Amino acid sequence: MPPEPECVANCKCELGENPLWNQRDGKLYWIDIQHGVIYRFDPKTECFEEWYRTERIGGFTIQEDGSFLLFLRAGRIACLSPDRTLSTIYERAGIVGDHQFNDVIADPSGRVFCGTLSASDKPGGLFCMERNGRLKRILSNIGCSNGLGFSPDRHVLYFTDSKARTIYSFDYHQKTGTISNKKALVVIPEGDGLPDGLTVDQLGNIWSARWDGGCVVKYDPEGNECDRIAVPVSNVTSVVFGGDNLDHLYITTACSKPSATTESHAGSLFRVKVTPGGVREFGSRVHRRNWTSLFLLNKKSSRCYRKKILITGGAGCVARALGPGLQEKYDLTLIDKKQSDGVQLADLTSPEEIAPFFAGIETVIHLGAASSPYSAWSHVLNDNIVGTYNVFEQARISGVNRVIFASTNWVMGGYIHRKNKPSRKRVHEFRPRKPTTPYGLSKSFGEDLGLYFYEQFGLSCVVFRIGWVTHNNEPCRNHRDEALWLSWQDCTRLIESAIESDIGYDVFNATSNIRHNPLPVLKARLILGYRPTGHNK
């Protein structure tokens, strides 16, 4: 017989939900959705308290820095700092009508999956909040979005639709945060309650709370029932593992009619020791950038908000090409180690010099680099290796949303730079890189650096392998370089499309419409909507 759970906090929650063990302080947090209360239980003292009160709250995650992400009424998302200061991120995050957030979870990479439900018969959905703060819908036509969990090997996402009485499994792709291959893993028969919140133990078993069922049900990874834990409350809402060894199952309940009058412990928090134990829930890693800027960016009134853009290498040819087109739409700051009108002095090899320029920046366009593709290794090392790392690291520290990295055709030099003749090969982005100079090698490093910062920290990076941008905006005279020409107008179009995109990480060829072009721009056409206007001489 499974052990009986003990009541550890008789708090009379109208709708207790979202229990979460905080590894930092060794305490259990949970919410009363309807009253906007966050409770905290300390197993060392066996005492609980009302830790924070706000508006109606549908769920929360704990950030790796100790702050809380709160998913509130009417689509509002806010950050609660460790000193309990609340800052709005989204005022209305894609939520319409009477929809509300309901149940959220951080994924292994620090994104947040957040579901919605409607008080009427309108379908809800499931959203994914990327680490850069962007929110996207990944499931539609959901009756009541509920319990979420990941398999121990991180290959499966479990998702509950209470209204459909079903727990689904999806193939989960950690690198991209996408899900696929939907399967109905468990279907609850009529009369046996509704599946609610869930968690997963270290062997991959699924523990599902049962609304109007008075129990927690344990399923194996194939969806077969293994065990049940009876709870002396009809409406059991959610479960999570906690304790120093994660071997205690904490259970939340609801004090809803008619249980409010017939069940003395309705709305309480329960605890029971089980085997096997659980695994640590993931912390969210949504960047705590300048929340005010992100809030303005996502308001409907944000049409008047001008994004702040930092351009490195501001005295160079590409920056000169971009300036006239971008300054009409964005607030530009240009830095360079060379003196030039409208450009502020800063050496990319000095983190202390460049740090002040990153404050409040939305996007960095990183053009700073050695001036020639034939530059000596000493110049490449300082400008292209050390400087590029400093730019990405400062962008991460400052909470920048995206870095647009100016790579080069020299990354693919082994395919296309054959004496003075244009290459007949079509070198698409998926081909292995083949740099032939230290300059090309350093830019290849920059592309990998961008991928590293995206995968580890959620910093978006869009890479452009630029052909040739000339000082006079005319194609080069020799046939090889003419085929790689990128006009000022096309360069501006590409950069602007990257600023406005929702890309996490990607690489694009960047040339104009020139005959015998070895760097085809089909990918940029399809994903960025790029329409080059450059033409043959």
C-alpha positions, 0 to 999 in steps of 0.5 A, spaced: 500 500 500 502 506 498 503 511 504 498 516 506 500 523 504 500 528 510 497 535 510 503 540 511 500 547 510 492 547 511 492 554 507 485 553 504 487 555 497 481 556 493 485 554 487 492 551 489 497 550 483 504 550 481 508 547 486 515 548 485 521 546 489 527 552 490 533 549 490 537 555 492 533 556 499 530 549 500 523 551 500 517 549 497 513 555 493 506 554 490 500 559 488 493 560 489 491 562 482 484 566 484 487 570 489 494 571 487 498 569 493 505 565 492 506 561 499 512 558 501 513 552 506 520 551 509 520 543 511 526 545 516 521 548 521 514 545 518 511 552 517 508 556 511 507 563 510 504 568 505 510 570 501 507 575 496 501 577 493 499 580 487 493 579 482 490 573 479 496 568 477 496 562 472 503 560 474 511 561 475 518 559 474 524 560 478 530 564 474 537 562 475 538 568 478 533 567 483 528 572 481 521 569 479 517 570 472 510 571 474 504 569 468 499 573 470 491 575 468 490 577 461 496 575 458 501 580 463 508 577 464 512 580 470 519 579 473 519 579 481 526 580 483 529 577 489 527 583 493 520 582 491 520 588 486 515 587 480 517 589 473 512 588 467 515 584 461 509 583 457 502 587 458 498 582 454 502 577 451 498 574 445 492 573 449 485 575 447 478 575 450 478 572 456 484 567 456 488 566 462 495 563 463 494 556 466 500 552 468 507 553 466 514 550 466 521 551 464 525 547 459 532 544 459 535 550 455 531 555 460 525 557 455 518 557 458 512 553 456 506 556 458 499 554 456 492 558 456 485 556 457 478 560 456 472 561 461 468 560 455 468 555 450 474 558 446 480 554 445 486 555 448 493 554 446 501 553 448 506 558 447 513 558 448 517 564 451 524 564 448 530 566 452 531 572 449 524 574 451 520 573 445 513 569 445 511 564 440 505 560 439 506 552 438 499 549 439 492 551 438 485 549 439 487 546 446 481 545 451 484 547 457 492 547 457 495 544 463 500 539 466 507 539 463 513 535 464 520 532 460 522 525 460 529 524 464 533 524 457 530 530 455 527 527 448 519 527 450 515 533 452 508 531 456 502 535 456 495 535 459 489 537 456 484 537 461 478 538 457 480 532 452 481 528 458 488 526 455 496 526 457 499 527 450 507 526 449 511 529 443 518 529 441 522 534 444 528 538 440 532 541 446 536 545 441 530 549 438 525 548 443 520 545 438 515 539 439 513 534 434 509 527 433 503 528 437 501 522 441 495 521 446 499 517 451 493 517 457 486 518 456 482 518 462 475 515 462 469 518 464 467 518 471 475 518 473 476 525 474 480 530 469 488 530 469 491 536 471 498 538 473 504 533 473 511 531 474 516 526 472 521 522 476 528 519 475 526 513 472 521 517 467 514 515 470 509 520 470 505 522 476 499 526 474 494 529 479 487 528 478 481 533 479 475 531 481 478 524 482 481 525 489 488 522 487 495 522 484 496 517 479 503 514 477 504 512 469 510 508 466 513 511 460 508 507 456 502 510 459 500 504 463 498 505 470 502 503 476 500 506 482 495 511 485 496 515 492 489 517 495 488 524 497 483 526 502 481 532 497 477 531 491 480 536 487 487 535 486 491 540 482 498 539 481 505 535 484 512 536 484 518 533 487 522 536 493 526 535 499 534 535 499 534 528 496 527 530 491 524 524 494 518 527 497 512 528 493 508 535 494 501 535 492 497 541 491 489 541 492 483 546 491 478 548 496 472 549 491 465 548 492 462 543 494 469 540 497 470 547 501 464 545 506 465 537 506 473 536 506 476 539 512 483 539 508 481 542 501 486 547 499 491 544 503 498 542 501 500 535 502 507 531 502 508 524 501 515 520 501 515 516 494 520 512 490 523 513 486 525 520 487 524 525 482 529 530 478 530 537 479 525 542 475 529 546 470 530 554 472 528 559 466 533 563 463 529 569 460 534 574 460 533 580 465 535 585 460 532 592 460 525 590 462 522 597 460 524 596 453 522 590 452 515 592 455 515 598 450 517 593 444 511 589 445 505 594 446 501 595 441 503 603 442 510 601 440 509 604 433 513 610 436 518 606 439 525 607 436 529 601 437 536 602 439 542 599 435 549 599 436 554 598 430 561 596 431 566 598 426 562 605 425 567 608 421 568 602 416 565 602 409 559 597 411 557 602 416 557 607 411 553 603 407 548 602 412 547 609 416 543 613 411 538 607 411 537 605 418 538 612 421 531 613 419 528 608 423 532 606 429 536 610 434 544 608 432 550 609 436 556 608 432 563 606 435 570 604 432 577 605 434 578 610 429 576 617 429 570 619 424 564 624 424 559 621 428 563 615 431 565 614 438 571 612 440 572 605 443 577 599 442 573 592 442 579 589 445 577 593 452 571 590 455 571 596 460 571 601 454 565 598 450 561 596 456 557 603 457 555 603 449 551 597 450 546 599 456 539 599 453 541 596 446 536 592 442 541 589 437 548 590 436 550 590 428 558 587 429 562 590 423 568 591 427 574 587 424 581 587 421 580 592 415 583 587 409 582 579 408 589 579 407 591 582 414 596 579 418 595 574 424 596 579 429 591 584 427 586 578 426 587 575 433 586 582 436 580 585 432 576 579 430 578 574 435 578 578 442 574 583 439 568 579 437 568 575 443 568 581 447 562 584 443 558 577 444 560 577 452 558 584 453 551 583 449 550 577 454 551 581 460 547 587 458 541 583 456 542 585 448 536 581 444 540 580 438 547 580 435 548 581 427 555 578 425 558 580 419 562 574 416 565 574 410 565 570 403 572 568 405 569 563 410 568 559 403 574 562 400 576 555 398 570 554 393 570 561 390 577 564 390 581 561 384 586 566 382 582 572 378 576 568 375 569 568 378 567 561 381 562 557 377 560 553 383 554 555 387 556 555 395 550 554 399 550 556 406 549 548 408 556 546 405 562 545 410 566 552 411 573 552 407 577 558 409 583 560 406 586 565 410 587 567 417 581 573 416 576 567 413 578 563 419 577 568 424 570 569 421 569 562 421 570 562 429 565 568 429 560 564 426 561 559 431 561 564 437 554 566 435 552 559 435 555 558 442 552 564 445 545 562 442 545 555 445 548 557 452 545 564 453 539 565 448 542 571 445 540 571 438 545 571 432 544 572 425 550 571 421 551 574 414 557 572 409 558 578 406 561 578 399 563 585 397 561 592 399 565 598 395 566 605 397 563 608 391 557 603 391 559 600 384 561 593 382 568 591 383 572 591 376 575 584 376 570 578 374 571 574 381 569 580 386 564 583 381 560 576 382 560 577 389 558 585 390 553 587 395 550 594 394 548 599 399 541 598 398 541 590 399 546 590 405 541 595 408 535 591 406 538 584 409 540 588 416 533 591 417 530 584 415 535 581 421 533 586 426 526 585 425 526 577 424 524 572 430 530 568 428 534 565 434 540 563 430 542 562 422 547 564 417 545 567 410 549 569 404 549 576 402 550 578 395 546 582 390 543 580 383 550 579 379 551 574 374 555 568 376 554 569 383 557 563 387 554 565 393 546 564 392 541 568 396 535 563 396 535 562 403 535 569 405 529 570 399 525 564 403 526 566 410 528 573 410 524 575 404 530 578 401 529 581 394 536 584 391 536 589 386 543 589 384 544 588 377 549 586 371 553 591 368 
